[in-house]
Every structure is written in C-alpha cells, then in structure tokens.
Amino acid sequence: MNSIIPGEARGPQNAALPPKMGARSPLAQLLHALNQPLTGLQCSMEVALAGPRTPEQYVHGLREGLELTARMRALVEAIREVADGEEERNEAPETMELKALLGESLEDLKPVAEVKSVHITLDGLAAGSPAVLRAGRRRLVTVVFRLLESALSLAARGSALRIETGGGAPAEAWLRVRWHAGGPPSAFSRAELGLLVAQAGFERAGAEWERERTENRETVTVRLPGVAAGGRNS
C-alpha cells in the first residue's frame, strides 16, 4: 500500500546542487525525435512500392507503418502541448506555496500510486520559511502534475518516489524528484514525453531543469530562483 508522508529535510538546508548541464531545448528534442519515425515511414512506403510483395509482407509493412504513425502522433501531441504553453505566458501571476501545489498533485495521483504500490514521501525544510512561488497558477499546476505523473509512471512497482523541496531564500529555492526506474528509458513513451513537456513548462516560467540517471536511479532537479516569490524574475 502506498502512502504520502510529509518528512523532515535531511542534510543541510542549502546543500549545493549539481551544475546545470547544457542540452537541447525540449521542443528541439521533440522535433528531432519526430524525424526518425517520419523517415522510417517513408522508407517503409518506398519498400512497399518497389516491387511485388506477398500478402504477409504487405501486412508486416502496414503494421510497421501503424507503429511509426503512433509514435509520430504521440510526439505531435507533446509538441502541441509545449506550443500551447506559450499561450499561457500572459497569465496573471499568483503567489503559491510549492509544497501545497505538490500535495494537490499527489492527492490526484494517489490511486495510481496505490495500484503500483509506490511509496511516496514529500520532504520539505525542517526549519525556515516554505518555498513560495509566483507564476501563472494554471501553468505551474500543469507542469508540476506532469512531472510527478511521469515520475510515478516510470517508477518501478513496489519502489519509492521521493520528492524534496529546499532553499532558505528565494534565490536558492529548488525541487528534486527521485525514483527507481522500472526499466530502460524509452524516448517515445508517454511518461518520457511528459517529462519533456514538464521541462519546457518549468523553463518557460524561469526555472532551471536537470535530469540525471545512475544505473536505475533517476533524479530530476528543478532550480526555482526565477519562479520563487522575491526571486530574480518575480
């Protein structure tokens, strides 16, 4: 049975976070990924038209084409979700507590966690003020939910999902999500695409995103100085 447990912070409140690694933007990654199934579908069609084929070969080609089309559809939906987020740039900013936002999303995801028997912990600062954010509420709720939903989907059955927040001042606010992966990453899975959508949303709001994988241990760290109330972009 899963549980969501508010825990105490472990380690120093303002522990140093790893340096940000340079990478393509989420939208660039999605567009690049779309090229592979497009090319594969074109090649499949060209092979089908190259000469006479048996019925079995035609069926195989159609199945392959359907698989590639499904990949493209998933990628296009993710691209559209990232692009639609641009329309929320002008949303009036609101002040929200990060831990409250996380709690709301986790409550919605509790049934999924229970089915997978994933144990969830939500840790915050043991002392000091909670992380307070200032941004468009609808946008921030969406990206927080997408991050947690994707992490939960990727977590192995019976494992743990740990969520931590920290930072003693707005310029040091951060969010970290850790889980044990249930298998090797799949670039076209809904959960992996969801992480890219979440990354795009956080970065658009002024946050900084990092993702690390060590063996089967996944960690996403989001620095929030540009989103925190009193931060550099508030």
PEGIMO-V360630 format. One record per backbone hydrogen bond with DSSP energy under -0.5 kcal/mol. NH is the residue of the N-H (numbers start at 1). CO is the residue of the C=O. Records with the same first field share a line. If there is no record, write none. Layout:
NH=CO ; CO
This chain:
5=3 ; 120
6=4
7=122
15=12
29=25
30=26
31=27
32=28
33=29
34=30
35=31 ; 32
36=32 ; 33
37=33
38=34
39=35
40=36
41=37
42=38
43=39
44=40
45=41
46=42
47=43
48=44
49=45
50=46 ; 47
58=54
59=55
60=56
61=57
62=58
63=59
64=60
65=61
66=62
67=63
68=64
69=65
70=66
71=67
72=68
73=69
74=70
75=71
76=72
77=73
78=74
79=75
80=76
81=77
82=78
83=79
84=80
85=81
86=82 ; 83
87=84
88=85
89=86
91=88
94=135
96=94 ; 133
98=131
101=97
102=98
103=99
104=100
105=101
106=102
107=103
108=104
109=105
110=106 ; 107
113=109
114=110
115=111
116=112
117=113
118=113
119=117 ; 159
120=3 ; 118
121=161
122=5
123=121 ; 163
124=7
133=96
134=227
135=94
137=92
140=136
141=137
142=138
143=139
144=140
145=141
146=142
147=143
148=144
149=145
150=146
151=147
152=148
153=149
154=150
155=151
156=180
158=116
159=156
161=119
162=178
163=121
164=176
165=123
166=174
167=13
172=169
173=170
174=166
175=222
176=164
177=220
178=162
179=218
180=160
181=179 ; 216
182=154
187=185
189=186
193=189
194=190
195=191
196=192
197=193
198=194
199=195
200=196
201=197
202=198
203=199
204=200
205=201
206=203
207=202
208=223
210=221
212=219
214=217
217=214
218=179 ; 216
219=212
220=177
221=210
222=175
223=208 ; 221
224=173
226=206
227=224
228=224
229=132
231=228
232=225
233=225
234=231
